[in-house]
Amino acid sequence: MKIPCCSVCQTRYNEEERVPLLLHCGHGFCRECLSRMFSASSDATLACPRCRHVSTVGNSVQALRKNYAVLALLNSAAAAN
């Protein structure tokens, strides 16, 4: 099974700094990439790198929802090994 990775950095997701987070448009990226993009933002929003939809984030990307479907895939891949 192919392990999903972030389409921005091409790094495999994990349950720590590369945890998959969902923007309001439904696209997901790792916490590290979203944190980097958010720190470069001048306000409390993030534009999706894929569709450019603007998501209001607030004070931190920690407010975004985790992508539990991808986390389940990671767990099942780890259990298969």
C-alpha positions in Angstrom: 0.0 0.0 0.0 1.3 3.5 -0.9 1.6 5.7 2.1 0.0 9.2 1.5 2.2 12.2 1.4 1.8 16.0 1.5 1.5 17.4 -2.1 3.4 20.5 -1.1 6.6 18.9 0.4 6.2 15.4 -0.9 6.9 14.0 2.6 5.0 11.1 4.1 2.4 12.1 6.7 2.9 11.0 10.3 1.2 11.6 13.6 3.6 14.3 14.7 4.8 17.4 12.8 3.6 15.9 9.4 0.0 15.2 10.6 -2.5 15.7 7.8 -4.8 18.7 8.4 -7.8 19.7 6.3 -8.5 23.2 5.0 -12.1 24.4 4.7 -12.1 23.5 1.0 -11.4 19.8 1.8 -7.8 19.7 0.6 -5.3 18.4 3.0 -1.6 19.2 3.7 0.8 18.5 6.5 0.9 20.6 9.6 4.5 21.7 8.9 3.7 23.1 5.4 0.5 24.8 6.6 2.4 26.3 9.6 5.0 27.7 7.2 2.4 29.1 4.9 0.4 30.6 7.9 3.5 32.3 9.3 4.1 34.0 6.0 0.4 35.1 5.9 -0.4 38.7 6.9 -3.7 37.8 8.5 -5.6 34.9 10.0 -6.3 33.2 6.6 -4.7 30.6 4.4 -5.2 30.2 0.6 -5.3 26.6 -0.4 -2.2 25.7 -2.6 -4.4 23.6 -4.8 -7.6 25.5 -5.4 -6.8 29.0 -3.8 -10.0 28.8 -1.6 -9.3 31.0 1.4 -9.7 29.4 4.8 -10.0 31.4 8.0 -7.6 29.8 10.5 -7.6 32.0 13.5 -4.4 32.2 15.6 -2.9 28.9 14.6 -3.2 25.9 12.2 -3.8 23.8 15.3 -7.5 24.9 14.9 -7.8 23.0 11.6 -9.3 19.5 11.7 -7.1 16.4 11.4 -7.7 14.2 8.3 -8.7 11.1 10.2 -9.2 9.1 7.0 -5.5 9.5 6.1 -4.5 8.8 9.7 -6.4 5.5 9.6 -4.5 4.6 6.4 -1.3 5.3 8.1 -2.3 3.1 11.1 -3.4 0.2 8.9 -0.2 0.4 6.8 1.9 0.3 10.0 -0.1 -2.7 11.3 0.4 -4.5 8.0 4.2 -4.3 8.4 
